[in-house]
Amino acid sequence: MMAVYKISELRGLDESELKKKLDELNLALLEAGEENPKKNREIRKAIARIKTIRNEKKSV
């Protein structure tokens, strides 16, 4: 699974697709555990990007 998403890709998605990706990343973070800190960091950043895009869309 690729955890890195570009902002431009995310902005083109609708709310349901963003929610689906957010759920997938949260699951991946749980499954990864503490075995790979670099991967966890990338997943957390991707989650933050998605949450930021969702908040931007809500405030418009």
N, C-alpha and C positions, 0 to 999 in steps of 0.2 A: 504494500500500500504506500502510495506517495503522500507524504504529509505536507509537502510544500505546495502551497497554492499561491498563484499570483493574484494581487489585488484586482487587476483588470479582469481576470477570469471570474472572481467572486462577485464583482459588481454586476456582471451579466446574468447572474442566477436569480431566480425568484425565491421567495421566502421558504417554500417547501423544500427546494433543493438545498438551500443553506442549512436548514434544520437537519436534513438527512446527512449532510457532510459533517455537521457539528456532532451528531449522534455517533457517526462512524469514528470520528477522531477521539471522542470521549471513551469509546470502547477500546480503541487502539491504545490509548494512554493507560487504561486499566490493565490491559493484557501485557503491555510492555514491562510493567513493574519498575523496578529500580536497576534492571540489568544494563541499560544503555542510556546514560544521562544525556548524551548528545541527541539521540532520537527523541527522548522525552521533551527536551527543550524545543526541538523543531515542531513536535506535535502541539505543545502548549502555545507556541507562537502562531501556528495555524488556527488554533481555537480562538485566540485573541483577535486575529484578523477577521474571522467570520463573525464574532460577536460585535466587532467594530462596524462592519458593513451592515449588520442587522440593525444596530442602533442608529446608524446614519439614515437608513431607509425609513425607520419609524419616525424620526424627527423631521422628515421632509414633508 
